[in-house]
Amino acid sequence: MTFEELELVIQKWADDREITAHSSPRAQLLKAVSELGELCDAEIKNDLEGVVDGVGDVLVCLIIYCQMMKLSTAFCLKCAYFEIKDRKGRMVEGGAFVKE
């Protein structure tokens, strides 16, 4: 299944459960942040199963958020890529990326 196909089935899933009808973009964004916290917890615990679940949960929330904002998640990702694709810089000790 492609990313775009998954995006569509997740949007349908959200519609079928009336998430899009009874939630808000803000609520979905806050849910994504909550799920990101769970992902971070899984990372700290070196819990690969939790990491996989957390990444998926964050993505589901962002897909629903984008749906409510009338955006394509793939389009947002593509825009981000085209913004960074020619960026030059390097990682420094401590994990920070320093742009040239």
C-alpha positions in Angstrom: 0.0 0.0 0.0 1.4 3.4 -0.9 1.6 6.3 1.5 -1.3 8.1 -0.4 -3.4 4.9 -0.2 -2.8 4.7 3.6 -3.7 8.3 4.0 -7.0 7.7 2.3 -7.9 4.6 4.4 -7.0 6.5 7.6 -9.1 9.4 6.5 -12.0 7.1 5.9 -11.4 5.4 9.2 -11.6 8.8 10.9 -14.8 9.7 9.1 -16.4 6.3 9.9 -15.7 6.9 13.6 -17.0 10.5 13.4 -13.6 11.8 14.5 -13.6 14.4 11.7 -17.2 15.4 12.5 -16.8 15.8 16.3 -13.2 16.7 16.8 -11.1 19.8 15.7 -7.8 20.4 14.1 -6.5 21.7 17.4 -7.7 18.5 19.3 -5.9 16.3 16.7 -2.7 18.4 16.9 -2.8 18.1 20.7 -3.4 14.3 20.4 -0.4 14.1 18.1 1.8 15.9 20.7 0.5 13.4 23.3 1.4 10.5 21.1 4.8 12.1 20.5 5.3 12.0 24.3 4.5 8.3 24.2 7.0 7.8 21.4 9.7 9.6 23.4 8.9 7.4 26.4 9.4 4.3 24.2 12.7 5.7 22.9 13.9 6.3 26.4 13.0 2.7 27.3 14.6 1.3 24.1 11.2 -0.2 23.4 11.2 -0.8 19.6 7.6 -2.1 19.6 6.5 1.1 21.4 8.5 3.2 18.9 6.8 1.6 16.0 3.4 2.1 17.6 4.3 5.7 18.6 5.4 6.7 15.1 2.3 5.2 13.6 0.0 7.0 16.2 1.7 10.3 15.6 1.3 9.9 11.8 -2.4 8.9 12.1 -3.1 12.1 14.2 -1.2 14.2 11.7 -3.1 12.7 8.8 -6.4 13.4 10.5 -5.2 16.9 11.3 -4.3 17.5 7.7 -7.6 16.2 6.5 -9.4 18.6 8.8 -7.2 21.4 7.5 -7.9 20.4 3.9 -4.3 19.5 3.3 -2.6 16.4 2.0 0.0 14.9 4.3 2.0 13.8 1.3 1.9 17.4 0.0 3.1 18.8 3.3 6.0 16.3 3.4 6.9 17.1 -0.2 7.0 20.8 0.6 9.2 20.2 3.6 11.6 18.1 1.5 11.9 20.8 -1.2 12.6 23.3 1.5 15.5 21.2 3.0 16.8 19.3 -0.1 19.6 21.8 -0.9 20.3 22.7 2.7 24.0 22.3 3.6 25.4 21.9 7.0 26.6 19.3 9.4 25.8 17.6 12.6 27.8 18.7 15.6 28.5 16.8 18.8 25.3 16.7 20.9 23.1 16.1 17.9 22.4 19.6 16.6 22.4 20.4 12.8 24.3 23.6 12.0 23.3 25.2 8.7 26.0 26.7 6.5 
